Amino acid sequence: MARVADEGTTGSDCLSVRVSSLHCGEASFDLKCWAHKNTSLAESEPPMHWSNKFRNAFQGLKYGVAGQSSFLVHVPATIGVLVMAGVLRCAAWQWCVLGICIALVWTLELVNSAIELLARGLCREQNEWVGQALDTASAAVLVASFFAAVIGASIFVQQGWALWGQ
């Protein structure tokens, strides 16, 4: 577990914090001074332009997908689901449900990748708590993938039966 201790202020009311962890050694850093005393966020920094937000999001997508073997499974599975939905002439509501399932799995996989990247950056040593957090994030992807597969299969069986079963 990390312990945070207030080390006082430095510079223009920046809070200097020392974080120490049982297995990750000790690291000191200064928090960004985007929120000063008696100053709102809007007054202290101009808002980020929407194009920069999109650029950052696409950069994050690249970071989340690069080097992740899970996407070697998710991409073909997504393509297969979309092809099957087209072949079976799924209704609009079925496309929506399949899309939500795909988006949920991909989103959780990206969150899992973000947690992995953060864990690698913060703690180089073996850490039981970090390992449990990574396993839990992976379990979230597994649960979402399982239920997405069950939902997809039920839609495809129902649609296949409606098309060819009569």
Buried (B, 14 or more C-beta within 10 A) or exposed (E): EEEEEEEEEEEEEBBBBEBBBEEBEEEEEEEEBEBEEEEEEEEEEEEEEEEEEEEEEEEBEEBBBEEBEBBEEBEEBBEEBBEBBEEBEBEEEBBEBBBEBBEBBBEBBBBBBBBBBEBEEBBEEEBEBBEEBBEEBBEBBEEBBEEBBEBBEEBBEBBEEEEEEE
